[in-house]
Amino acid sequence: MTSEVQDYGSVNWKGRSLDGIVVKTTVKVASAERGEYKDECFLFGAVVDYEFQMMRDPYESKCDADTSAQWAIGHELKSLWVAY
């Protein structure tokens, strides 16, 4: 299993600026019956609320779904991710 930050930044949570993060996780699945390996990819996201010490509005989806973009737009994610 491998995990990496896909995106992070600040989000608008009920008028408060909080941290948001999206993590991409790839799991290698072995099928003994088929004699093969398959990679499954998932995205996980959440709003981090340090003041109340909780994760808000968590979500998970397959990597091929558009859920991550919808979640980011819905929370007004201002990305701080810098890709080189």
C-alpha positions as YAML, in Angstrom:
chain: A
units: angstrom
residues:
- id: 1
  name: MET
  ca: [0.00, 0.00, 0.00]
- id: 2
  name: THR
  ca: [1.23, 3.49, -0.83]
- id: 3
  name: SER
  ca: [-0.27, 6.81, 0.15]
- id: 4
  name: GLU
  ca: [0.58, 10.32, -0.97]
- id: 5
  name: VAL
  ca: [-0.89, 13.78, -0.55]
- id: 6
  name: GLN
  ca: [-2.90, 14.61, -3.67]
- id: 7
  name: ASP
  ca: [-3.81, 18.16, -2.63]
- id: 8
  name: TYR
  ca: [-4.07, 20.32, 0.47]
- id: 9
  name: GLY
  ca: [-4.90, 23.90, 1.35]
- id: 10
  name: SER
  ca: [-7.42, 26.06, 3.15]
- id: 11
  name: VAL
  ca: [-11.15, 25.50, 2.95]
- id: 12
  name: ASN
  ca: [-14.16, 27.56, 3.96]
- id: 13
  name: TRP
  ca: [-16.05, 25.78, 6.75]
- id: 14
  name: LYS
  ca: [-19.05, 27.83, 7.85]
- id: 15
  name: GLY
  ca: [-17.14, 31.08, 7.50]
- id: 16
  name: ARG
  ca: [-13.97, 29.73, 9.12]
- id: 17
  name: SER
  ca: [-10.72, 29.06, 7.27]
- id: 18
  name: LEU
  ca: [-9.62, 25.50, 8.06]
- id: 19
  name: ASP
  ca: [-7.11, 23.06, 6.61]
- id: 20
  name: GLY
  ca: [-8.27, 20.55, 4.00]
- id: 21
  name: ILE
  ca: [-6.41, 17.54, 2.65]
- id: 22
  name: VAL
  ca: [-6.90, 14.93, -0.08]
- id: 23
  name: VAL
  ca: [-4.82, 11.73, 0.10]
- id: 24
  name: LYS
  ca: [-4.43, 9.18, -2.70]
- id: 25
  name: THR
  ca: [-3.93, 5.56, -1.58]
- id: 26
  name: THR
  ca: [-3.06, 2.65, -3.86]
- id: 27
  name: VAL
  ca: [-3.58, -0.89, -2.56]
- id: 28
  name: LYS
  ca: [-2.12, -3.92, -4.31]
- id: 29
  name: VAL
  ca: [-4.69, -6.73, -4.15]
- id: 30
  name: ALA
  ca: [-3.71, -10.37, -4.74]
- id: 31
  name: SER
  ca: [-6.26, -12.80, -6.18]
- id: 32
  name: ALA
  ca: [-5.18, -16.39, -5.49]
- id: 33
  name: GLU
  ca: [-8.02, -17.78, -7.62]
- id: 34
  name: ARG
  ca: [-7.01, -15.75, -10.67]
- id: 35
  name: GLY
  ca: [-3.28, -15.85, -9.99]
- id: 36
  name: GLU
  ca: [-2.91, -12.12, -10.52]
- id: 37
  name: TYR
  ca: [-2.36, -8.81, -8.79]
- id: 38
  name: LYS
  ca: [-4.50, -5.73, -9.22]
- id: 39
  name: ASP
  ca: [-4.01, -2.15, -8.02]
- id: 40
  name: GLU
  ca: [-7.01, -0.44, -6.44]
- id: 41
  name: CYS
  ca: [-6.84, 3.34, -6.05]
- id: 42
  name: PHE
  ca: [-8.82, 5.43, -3.54]
- id: 43
  name: LEU
  ca: [-9.03, 9.11, -2.60]
- id: 44
  name: PHE
  ca: [-9.67, 10.24, 0.97]
- id: 45
  name: GLY
  ca: [-10.37, 13.81, 2.00]
- id: 46
  name: ALA
  ca: [-11.26, 15.71, 5.15]
- id: 47
  name: VAL
  ca: [-11.41, 19.13, 6.74]
- id: 48
  name: VAL
  ca: [-9.12, 19.38, 9.77]
- id: 49
  name: ASP
  ca: [-10.64, 21.40, 12.61]
- id: 50
  name: TYR
  ca: [-7.91, 21.90, 15.22]
- id: 51
  name: GLU
  ca: [-10.04, 24.21, 17.38]
- id: 52
  name: PHE
  ca: [-12.65, 21.49, 18.02]
- id: 53
  name: GLN
  ca: [-10.16, 18.62, 17.55]
- id: 54
  name: MET
  ca: [-12.06, 16.73, 14.87]
- id: 55
  name: MET
  ca: [-12.09, 15.80, 11.21]
- id: 56
  name: ARG
  ca: [-15.06, 17.28, 9.37]
- id: 57
  name: ASP
  ca: [-16.82, 16.17, 6.20]
- id: 58
  name: PRO
  ca: [-14.65, 13.13, 5.42]
- id: 59
  name: TYR
  ca: [-15.13, 11.40, 2.09]
- id: 60
  name: GLU
  ca: [-13.73, 8.49, 0.16]
- id: 61
  name: SER
  ca: [-14.02, 7.51, -3.48]
- id: 62
  name: LYS
  ca: [-12.37, 5.51, -6.21]
- id: 63
  name: CYS
  ca: [-9.68, 7.45, -8.07]
- id: 64
  name: ASP
  ca: [-11.63, 7.39, -11.31]
- id: 65
  name: ALA
  ca: [-14.60, 9.19, -9.71]
- id: 66
  name: ASP
  ca: [-15.01, 12.97, -9.85]
- id: 67
  name: THR
  ca: [-15.81, 13.17, -6.13]
- id: 68
  name: SER
  ca: [-12.49, 14.82, -5.22]
- id: 69
  name: ALA
  ca: [-13.03, 17.79, -7.55]
- id: 70
  name: GLN
  ca: [-16.64, 18.21, -6.37]
- id: 71
  name: TRP
  ca: [-15.53, 18.09, -2.71]
- id: 72
  name: ALA
  ca: [-12.76, 20.67, -3.34]
- id: 73
  name: ILE
  ca: [-15.12, 23.04, -5.20]
- id: 74
  name: GLY
  ca: [-17.86, 22.64, -2.58]
- id: 75
  name: HIS
  ca: [-15.43, 23.59, 0.19]
- id: 76
  name: GLU
  ca: [-13.79, 26.41, -1.80]
- id: 77
  name: LEU
  ca: [-10.39, 24.69, -1.48]
- id: 78
  name: LYS
  ca: [-7.57, 27.15, -2.04]
- id: 79
  name: SER
  ca: [-4.80, 24.76, -2.95]
- id: 80
  name: LEU
  ca: [-1.34, 25.22, -1.48]
- id: 81
  name: TRP
  ca: [0.01, 22.29, -3.47]
- id: 82
  name: VAL
  ca: [3.05, 23.23, -5.54]
- id: 83
  name: ALA
  ca: [4.00, 20.73, -8.24]
- id: 84
  name: TYR
  ca: [7.37, 20.81, -9.96]
...
